[in-house]
Amino acid sequence: MNIQMVFDQFPNLESEDLLLRKVELNNLKDVYAIYSNDHVFEYCGIIPKHNIETVKNMIGHFERDFTKKARVKWGIFTKEEPAKLVGIIEAMDFNQKVSMVTIGYFLAESSWGKGIASKAVNALVKFLFETVSVNRVQAEVMPSNGNSKGVLLKNGFLKEGIIRQATIWSGKGIVDLEIYGILKGDYNKGQLS
């Protein structure tokens, strides 16, 4: 894993339809629209934030986490409307010993059902395998979150199992999680076909 490719400078990513770039304070209104929507976090371990100052502080925490080399949060923007943040995708838990990264993502409710999450995951996975040279990308999903599972399956992830009552998610208590993963070898095979 070439961790410097992630943390030396903020990695802006681009696909045919999307721009994944740093979340800035000028995105506060869009970030607040996401974080204050209870529906967005129905299946996440995140408690919605209904105070705009709290969300403003969180944007600073995104920068802090990046500086600490702990996690990267990209704002998801469409090329159609490049000034409007429509979601957030992140990479975290960089395990250099086994060359593994965990990803997570969520979209503004108004952007659901448009294929944006699938395209964002595709762009991030491509970056992690082709540029960062990780060997494994994984995601944890609540068993009832069918839409998120569909995004992962569409991108070549495999359901590897269920971790029963193994973690505490804020606002949810102790939950089961399904683990989805994709290996670099699987990704490379998919690229060739």
Buried (B, 14 or more C-beta within 10 A) or exposed (E): BEBEBBBEEEBEBEBEBBBBBBBEEEBBEBBBBBBBBEEBBEBBBBEBBEEBEEBBEBBEEBBEBBEEEEBBBBBBBBEEEEEBBBBBBBBEEBBEEEBBBBBBBBBBEEBBEEEBBBBBBBBBBBBBBBEBEBBBBBBBBBEEBEEBBEBBEBBBBEEEEEEEEEEEBEEBEEBEBBBBBBBBEBBEEEEEE
